[in-house]
Amino acid sequence: MSVTMLDLNGDQATYNPEPPPPLPRIWIGFVLAFACLVTEIFAVAGGAVEGTQGAESFAVLSVLVTIICWIYWLFCVHRFHRILNQIAPYVGGQSTYPITPGRAVGRHFIPFFNLFWVFKWPLEISRFVRENSPVSMMSGGVLGLFLLLGLLLARLEGFLGFCCLFSVGLYISTKLRRLVAEHERVRMAAETFT
């Protein structure tokens, strides 16, 4: 990766001089998934005993924890794309990474398209990482398959689904950590020469 490179149109491509934001803490997602499991267990156990109000409160708590898990997952997706937009080469003041953070999250809410989207954005991340760094990364299609499995499982059994989603997030985060380290090495070298 070079500090600047020449675009075919004659525009100079540069990198953002600011350090990228920190990667999301994926362990929080696993803690939330475990909390989802605990609330589901108590909701089911409380439902087995007829006439208890605790079962209803644990069912409501289970739904709230599930919503928090979804929100944190979408936060992680947003942060991944925000980092990639910031470390991608800029041409004409625009990032060359094709997916904005808002679009990455927003397209998860489009019915039926979201089934395609969980394959599209991992493909773009995988392609970008392979083309712009020495970091090796598995196919985005495989990541998308695990994401689809996680999304479907999360609707049936929250704990397993969210563990699958956050496992993919952990893998992506690990690869992006290496990519960011490479980017920072180049950025620091560029500051030394300017």
C-alpha positions as CSV (number, residue, x, y, z in Angstrom):
1,M,0.0,0.0,0.0
2,S,1.5,3.3,-1.0
3,V,0.9,6.8,0.6
4,T,-0.2,8.2,-2.7
5,M,-0.9,6.7,-6.1
6,L,-1.9,8.0,-9.5
7,D,-5.4,7.5,-10.7
8,L,-6.0,6.8,-14.4
9,N,-7.9,10.1,-14.7
10,G,-4.9,12.0,-13.4
11,D,-6.4,12.6,-9.9
12,Q,-4.1,12.0,-7.0
13,A,-5.3,9.3,-4.6
14,T,-4.4,10.0,-1.0
15,Y,-5.2,8.4,2.4
16,N,-7.0,10.0,5.3
17,P,-4.4,11.5,7.6
18,E,-6.6,10.8,10.7
19,P,-6.3,7.5,12.6
20,P,-9.4,5.3,12.1
21,P,-11.9,4.8,14.9
22,P,-11.3,1.8,17.2
23,L,-12.8,-1.5,16.3
24,P,-15.9,-2.6,18.0
25,R,-15.5,-4.7,21.1
26,I,-17.0,-8.1,19.9
27,W,-16.8,-9.6,23.4
28,I,-19.7,-7.3,24.3
29,G,-21.8,-9.1,21.7
30,F,-20.9,-12.5,23.2
31,V,-21.9,-11.2,26.7
32,L,-25.2,-10.0,25.2
33,A,-25.8,-13.3,23.5
34,F,-25.2,-15.1,26.9
35,A,-27.7,-12.7,28.5
36,C,-30.1,-13.6,25.8
37,L,-29.7,-17.3,26.7
38,V,-30.2,-16.6,30.4
39,T,-33.3,-14.7,29.9
40,E,-34.7,-17.3,27.5
41,I,-34.0,-20.1,30.1
42,F,-35.8,-18.1,32.9
43,A,-38.7,-17.3,30.6
44,V,-39.2,-20.9,29.6
45,A,-38.6,-22.2,33.2
46,G,-41.1,-19.6,34.5
47,G,-43.6,-20.5,31.9
48,A,-43.5,-24.1,33.0
49,V,-44.9,-23.1,36.4
50,E,-48.4,-22.0,35.7
51,G,-49.7,-18.8,37.3
52,T,-46.3,-17.0,37.8
53,Q,-45.9,-13.4,36.8
54,G,-42.1,-13.8,36.7
55,A,-42.4,-15.7,33.4
56,E,-44.0,-12.7,31.7
57,S,-41.4,-10.3,33.0
58,F,-38.6,-12.6,31.8
59,A,-40.2,-12.9,28.4
60,V,-40.3,-9.1,28.1
61,L,-36.7,-9.0,29.3
62,S,-35.7,-11.6,26.8
63,V,-37.2,-9.5,24.0
64,L,-35.4,-6.4,25.2
65,V,-32.0,-8.3,25.4
66,T,-32.6,-9.6,21.9
67,I,-33.3,-6.1,20.6
68,I,-30.1,-4.9,22.3
69,C,-28.2,-7.7,20.6
70,W,-29.5,-6.6,17.2
71,I,-28.6,-3.0,17.8
72,Y,-25.1,-3.9,18.9
73,W,-24.7,-6.2,15.9
74,L,-25.7,-3.3,13.6
75,F,-23.3,-1.0,15.5
76,C,-20.5,-3.4,14.7
77,V,-21.5,-3.5,11.0
78,H,-21.5,0.3,10.9
79,R,-18.1,0.5,12.6
80,F,-16.5,-2.0,10.2
81,H,-17.6,0.0,7.2
82,R,-16.7,3.3,8.8
83,I,-13.2,2.1,9.4
84,L,-12.9,0.8,5.8
85,N,-14.2,4.1,4.4
86,Q,-11.6,5.9,6.4
87,I,-8.6,3.8,5.5
88,A,-9.5,3.4,1.8
89,P,-7.7,5.6,-0.7
90,Y,-9.5,8.9,-1.4
91,V,-9.9,10.2,-4.9
92,G,-11.4,13.7,-5.4
93,G,-12.2,13.8,-1.6
94,Q,-14.3,10.7,-1.8
95,S,-13.4,7.3,-0.3
96,T,-13.0,4.5,-2.9
97,Y,-14.6,1.9,-0.6
98,P,-18.0,1.4,-2.2
99,I,-20.2,0.9,0.9
100,T,-21.0,3.8,3.3
101,P,-21.6,2.9,6.9
102,G,-25.2,4.1,6.8
103,R,-26.0,2.1,3.7
104,A,-24.4,-1.0,5.3
105,V,-26.8,-0.8,8.2
106,G,-29.8,0.5,6.4
107,R,-30.0,-2.2,3.8
108,H,-30.5,-4.8,6.5
109,F,-34.0,-3.4,7.0
110,I,-35.1,-3.9,3.4
111,P,-37.3,-7.1,3.2
112,F,-35.9,-9.8,0.9
113,F,-33.1,-7.6,-0.2
114,N,-31.5,-8.1,3.2
115,L,-31.0,-11.8,2.3
116,F,-28.8,-10.7,-0.6
117,W,-27.2,-7.9,1.5
118,V,-25.7,-10.3,4.1
119,F,-23.7,-11.7,1.2
120,K,-22.9,-8.5,-0.6
121,W,-21.2,-6.5,2.2
122,P,-18.9,-9.4,3.3
123,L,-17.9,-9.9,-0.3
124,E,-16.9,-6.3,-0.5
125,I,-14.9,-6.4,2.7
126,S,-13.1,-9.5,1.6
127,R,-12.3,-8.1,-1.8
128,F,-11.1,-4.8,-0.4
129,V,-8.9,-6.5,2.2
130,R,-7.3,-8.9,-0.3
131,E,-6.7,-6.2,-2.9
132,N,-5.4,-3.5,-0.6
133,S,-3.2,-5.4,1.9
134,P,-1.1,-8.5,2.5
135,V,-3.8,-9.7,4.9
136,S,-5.4,-13.0,3.8
137,M,-9.1,-13.3,4.3
138,M,-11.6,-16.1,3.5
139,S,-14.2,-15.6,0.8
140,G,-17.0,-13.2,1.5
141,G,-19.4,-15.8,0.3
142,V,-18.5,-18.1,3.1
143,L,-18.8,-15.2,5.6
144,G,-22.2,-14.4,4.1
145,L,-23.3,-17.9,4.5
146,F,-22.4,-17.9,8.2
147,L,-24.2,-14.5,8.6
148,L,-27.3,-15.9,6.9
149,L,-27.2,-18.9,9.2
150,G,-26.8,-16.6,12.2
151,L,-29.7,-14.4,11.2
152,L,-32.0,-17.3,10.7
153,L,-30.9,-19.0,14.0
154,A,-31.3,-15.7,15.9
155,R,-35.0,-15.7,15.0
156,L,-35.4,-19.2,16.3
157,E,-32.9,-19.4,19.1
158,G,-31.3,-16.1,20.0
159,F,-28.2,-17.4,21.8
160,L,-26.9,-19.6,18.9
161,G,-27.8,-17.1,16.3
162,F,-26.0,-14.2,18.0
163,C,-23.0,-16.4,18.7
164,C,-22.8,-17.2,15.0
165,L,-23.1,-13.5,14.1
166,F,-20.6,-12.3,16.6
167,S,-18.2,-15.1,15.6
168,V,-18.2,-13.7,12.0
169,G,-17.8,-10.2,13.5
170,L,-14.8,-11.5,15.5
171,Y,-13.2,-12.9,12.4
172,I,-13.8,-9.6,10.4
173,S,-12.5,-7.6,13.4
174,T,-9.3,-9.6,13.6
175,K,-8.6,-9.1,9.9
176,L,-9.4,-5.4,10.1
177,R,-7.1,-5.0,13.1
178,R,-4.2,-6.3,10.8
179,L,-5.4,-4.0,8.0
180,V,-5.5,-1.0,10.2
181,A,-2.1,-1.8,11.6
182,E,-0.7,-1.9,8.1
183,H,-2.5,1.4,7.2
184,E,-1.2,3.1,10.4
185,R,2.4,1.9,9.5
186,V,2.1,3.5,6.1
187,R,0.4,6.7,7.5
188,M,3.2,7.1,10.1
189,A,5.8,6.7,7.4
190,A,4.0,9.3,5.2
191,E,4.0,11.8,8.2
192,T,7.8,11.2,8.6
193,F,8.5,12.2,5.0
194,T,6.2,15.2,4.9
